Structures are given as structure tokens and as C-alpha cells.
Amino acid sequence: MPESTSTGVTAIPDKTTGVSIALDNVVKTYPGQVTPAVDQFSMNVSPGELIMFVGPSGCGKTTTMKMINRIIEPTSGSIAIDGRDVLSLDPNELRRHIGYVIQQVGLFPHMTIAENIGVVPKLLGWSKKKISDRVDELLETVQLDAREFSGRYPKQLSGGQQQRVGVARALAADPPVMLMDEPFGATDPITREKLQAEFLHLQATIGKTIIFVTHDFDEAVLLGDRIAVLSERSQIEQFDTPAKILAAPANDYVSSFIGSGAALKRLVLIPATEAKLGAASSASGTPTIDAARNLRDALDLLIVTGAPLVNVVLGDGRAVGSLTVASISATLGVEVLGASASSASAL
Ligand SMILES: Nc1ncnc2c1ncn2[C@@H]1O[C@H](COP(=O)(O)OP(=O)(O)OP(=O)(O)O)[C@@H](O)[C@H]1O
């Protein structure tokens, strides 16, 4: 049954996989300001796409994103989700159909983890049993043991665990759209990489339409189907796939945002098995990398271990071949032999 707004108008459809989002000439001028924070922003997002907004602090990323769930009201322009004008919907009803994850997590400190995840389902009138089943399912989805974590309070969790709960809470009512504002920004680099990998895996199965704001271009390359590189007033400097932006930045602004090593950054987009693999080594102590990982992971491993090659292995541990710096260079079409450990960590 589709949920209805207080005006009886169907809100966002009762779909669980992604729907389209269309922003048309959206403007936001904050009260008392002359210059708009977002100026004539237009973008069409296809169902199931993961769109990254990247740009410097203050360029208007968050303002643009928050207009989609009307935490911020646009000054002018139109926004449609699945063809429905969001400005004509009841804002509270709208927000129950859009998952929202923020850097500060925003878990309610006096509620248990289960209660935090169940907030929106409860508002939607789900039964206790349905909510509790859903909480267990979501905790498993974000790799937290339900028996261990359901009854805990947010302060009894690490930062990374809290972020996972934040993602679970946003997914609770299975919304077709998710808005994510620097969701992994406050975590240390190792936790962040883990959360990113888990999130990519999750999105492959749930197929939500996601707008994801980040400062970090490398995060955008790793996660995004398309990246919007934004400048002042949320102007779109380039909107394309990570591979195309890295291969052909539209202008100097985009180039400077990519920073050095555009070719090397492309490594994260290439699965380990896409390179020409050599014979697997049977030498003991040969480092291994899972076939699902990418060429950047393989290069990092080669540099960190100093080994001449890494074996690429399947889930059952069977080696399907090996990678060397030379084979990675050949796949990329760029010599990465000179890459030092420090330049690799800056990839
Ligand atoms: N409530 C507000 N009142 C007035 N100006 C605001 C308000 N919120 C944001 N701004 C201004 O609007 C511009 C865009 O801010 P916004 O938060 O959207 O940028 P951002 O790209 O998300 O930045 P960051 O990456 O630092 O979060 C900035 O110049 C900011 O100072």
C-alpha cells in the first residue's frame, strides 16, 4: 500500500529500489544574503544511480542535497522524485520516504540501537514484530550482531559501528532514495575504507538512488556511478562517470580538484581480474589479493610488501594468476614502476 500524505496525495511510491530524481533550475538564497548559495542547479538522476557531489567547503553541496528532502526549502525551481513534485508534498511525510545519513550520525543517545533503527518504521505504524524483524535484518546487513548490539546505547559503540547503525536506520523503511552527507567523514582511514567497501557491496544489492556528498575526490571515484564536480554556488563544472572525468577533465578547475596522479586514481576502477594475469606463484609467503579487489589494492600490496608479485585468489583460496607492477602498468597504459610508497598512499 502506498503511504499517503496528510493531504491524501501519494507521497513517494512504495518502491524499494531506486527512482528518478530531477532538479530543475533550483535556486537557494539564504535570508539576508544577496548571492545565492545554489544558483540555477539542474540535474537528472536515473533510478538506482549513486551520484557523488564533490566540491570545496562552502560551494553549496549540502544545501543542494538538503533541498531534496526539504530540510532546506528552495527559493525557486522544481524538484521531482519519480516524477512527483516534492514541493507539493507534506515535508514530514516526504522525509519518511527518503533515507538520510549524516557525518555526525545523529543517533538518539537515550534510545537503544534497536529503537534508533526502528524510529521511522514506528512512525509509519509498523507492528512491533515487523519492526523487530527488520532491525535484526538490518543489523546483519551492516555487519553488526543483533544479539550483541540491539540493546546497547549509541555511546557504547565505536564511531564506525555508529556509522553502520546510521546507515541501517536510513534503510529501515526501505526508501527508494538515500541522501548521504559525508557519512564516513568522521572515521579513521582504515574504518573509512572498510565502511566504503561494505557500502559498495550493499548498494550492489539494494540499488537505491543515492546522492552522496563528499570532500574527498578519491571517495567519489571509488563509490560513484557519476560524479558532479561543483564550484561556488553549486555550479556543475563536470558531471560524468569517474573514468571519463579522470580521462578527460572538463577544465582546469576539475583538473585541480582531481589533483596529481589521475592515471593512478583510475586503478580503483579496474578489478584485479581485468589485468592480464601471469602464472600464479607457488612460492610460500607470496602475498595474495582477493579477485574482487581492484588494481590499486594490488599495487598497494606490492609496494608495502616489496614482493615481486601478488597472487590473485578466489573466495575458496584458489589462485587464478598473479599481478606485477609491470602487468598493472600495462593494463593502465601508464608506467607505475616509479610509484614510491608515499605516492601510492597519496593515490
Ligand atoms: N543557514 C544558512 N544561512 C546563511 N548562509 C548559509 C546557511 N547555510 C549555509 N550557508 C552558506 O551557503 C553556502 C553553501 O553552504 P553549504 O553548507 O551548502 O556548502 P557545502 O559545500 O556543503 O560546504 P561544506 O563542505 O563545508 O559542508 C556557504 O557560503 C554557507 O556559508
The ligand as a Gaussian input file, in Angstrom:
#p B3LYP/6-31G(d) Opt

LIG

0 1
 N       21.569000      28.765000       7.217000
 C       22.373000      29.491000       6.440000
 N       22.270000      30.851000       6.388000
 C       23.072000      31.577000       5.599000
 N       24.025000      31.052000       4.814000
 C       24.193000      29.737000       4.828000
 C       23.395000      28.876000       5.647000
 N       23.789000      27.604000       5.452000
 C       24.804000      27.658000       4.561000
 N       25.052000      28.921000       4.185000
 C       26.057000      29.374000       3.211000
 O       25.741000      28.790000       1.963000
 C       26.950000      28.388000       1.281000
 C       26.857000      26.921000       0.942000
 O       26.893000      26.153000       2.155000
 P       26.834000      24.563000       2.149000
 O       26.785000      24.125000       3.570000
 O       25.751000      24.118000       1.260000
 O       28.217000      24.211000       1.478000
 P       28.990000      22.832000       1.405000
 O       29.576000      22.761000       0.046000
 O       28.110000      21.732000       1.822000
 O       30.128000      23.059000       2.491000
 P       30.862000      22.014000       3.463000
 O       31.575000      21.059000       2.583000
 O       31.792000      22.887000       4.259000
 O       29.802000      21.372000       4.304000
 C       28.103000      28.765000       2.202000
 O       28.631000      30.001000       1.787000
 C       27.439000      28.883000       3.558000
 O       28.128000      29.815000       4.354000

